[in-house]
């Protein structure tokens, strides 16, 4: 094997198209809304801290629990990186 790149071979490198079913799709019997997202900074230098706050509200008709997840990415990476 001469080509060790994972581009096109794993979900982490499938390009810019959104997945057909996003992470967690169909795992709840209720709905949630996210609002008032506040970031301490829009861009960060290496090893900096980021503070984030958000209001999460159950907008459905059933009780439920929500796990809030945050994904960060490099704006312009110098090497290929996973999505």
N, C-alpha and C positions, 0 to 999 in steps of 0.2 A: 504494500500500500504506500503510495507516494503522496497522496493528498490528505493531509490530516485536518483540514478545515471542516467545521461542522455546519457551514452555511448550506441551507436546504436539506439538512439531514436530521434536524431536531427542532422541536417547537420553538426554541429560543431564537432561532434565526430565520423564521419563515417570511421575513419581509415586513412591509408596512401595512398590509391589509389587516383589518380587525378580525379576530377569530369569529367563527360562526356562532359559537356559544361562549360568552365571556365567563371568566372564572366565577364559580359559585352559582351559575345559572340553574334555576329550578330547585334550589335547595331550601326555599322558605314558603310558607303558606300565607305570608303577609308581605307588605311592601314598606320600604323605608325611604325617607328623603334626607338629603344632605344639603345643608345651607350654611352660610356664614363661614366659609373656609377662610382662614387667616394664616398666612405664612410669615415668619419673621424676616425672610429675605427671598427675593425672586431667584437669585443666583448665589452660589456659595463657593468660596475657595476650598481647596483640599483640606480635609480634617476639621472643617468648621461645624458648628452645631446648628440645627434647624429646629425651631419651635413651630408646632402646627396645632391649630384648634379648629373644631368643626362642630356644628350642632346636628345631631342625628335624631330624627323623629320617626316613630312608627306611624305610618299613614294608612295602614291596612285595618281590617276588621278583626284580626286575631292577634293575640300576644305573640311576641317573637323576640329573638335576640339577634343582634348584628355585630359582626366583627369588622371593625374599620381597618382597611389596609391602605397603605400609601406606597406608591412605586415611584422611584426617582430614576432619572436617566441623564447621561451626559448630553449636553446640547450639541456639541460637535466633537465627537471622540476622534482621537488620532489613530486609533486602530479599530477593527471590527469588534463590536461588543454585542451581547445578547440584547433583545428588546426588553 
